[in-house]
């Protein structure tokens, strides 16, 4: 199937817009933050931003792996780490009226802990500044090193996410050779064992898998105690990437959702345009309110109202230099976590001959 062949009508969406979308985009640029929502040209960016959700990437834009579905640059960052990033990202996000933030990362196999403590430090600092905000960490597999998984979980995110990406039979063909289906399941299982947080994973379809394989993958995720699963259509980013073999119909996605609910997931988001961080705040709240009587829409609106108040408070404490109308600067809450290890201690160096 050609990359630019006509797509079915259910994959067509209106371009993002609106006052809130443009205001948030301007604020992101002012704070020198770039979101996966934009970089990956996510079709849901307008919808998620209106609901106060955004996904930011940590640890640079160069991944040490080369999966066949992903357009992120592949290379060797050679241990480069910006030790100021956790503080900068936390302050920038705290100033925005976001109610839910997803912190994701490229794979950093060049670092001793894969960047796990860097992610955890960012989570902790944002918690100090904005106790109201919900935080999801969407991380790699850390080459199966469970101490790195523990480090992220100990940072106390609300949601720990790691994507299995594709069914078992397609893993070797689609994901980097250093990835592994069972390794991903082990990471998700360990996170749940470490702390009683929400765990989440994502499956792409349209790459040649069968319905039975998708159901098998959902069963494996439930066996690993994963709470939330998202299932979406794979779309080819460039001609160099894996080909789309089939456009899965909305009816098939609805069936996956039904099966997922029967398997016991707290929440299933299944649809052509669903992505791993699709409407993350709504997914989180629905999973938490499962079996209860809470109203998700009211809860989202209440959290967004709180986010606006808290963002204004942080903005008053830490104005952007040179912006008119900002209050005089005063001290932010002190850091309570230890500083990051110096970059030269984070580099994974080759063994001596």
Secondary structure, DSSP 8 states (H G I E B T S, - for coil): --TTS---GGG------SHHHHHHHHHHHHTT--BHHHHTT-TTHHHHHHTTEEEEEES-SEES---TT--SEES--TT---TTHHHHHHHHHHTS--SEEEEEE---TTBTTTTHHHHHHHHHHHHHH-TT-EEEEE---GGG-HHHHHHHHHT--SEEE---BS-GGGHHHHS-TT--HHHHHHHHHHHHHHSS-EEEEEEEESSS--HHHHHHHHHHHHHTT--EEEEEE---SSTTS--------HHHHHHHHHHHHHHT-SEEEESTT--TTTTHHHHHHHHHTTTS---HHHHHHHHHHHHHHHHHHHHHHS--TT-TT-----------S-----GGGTB------
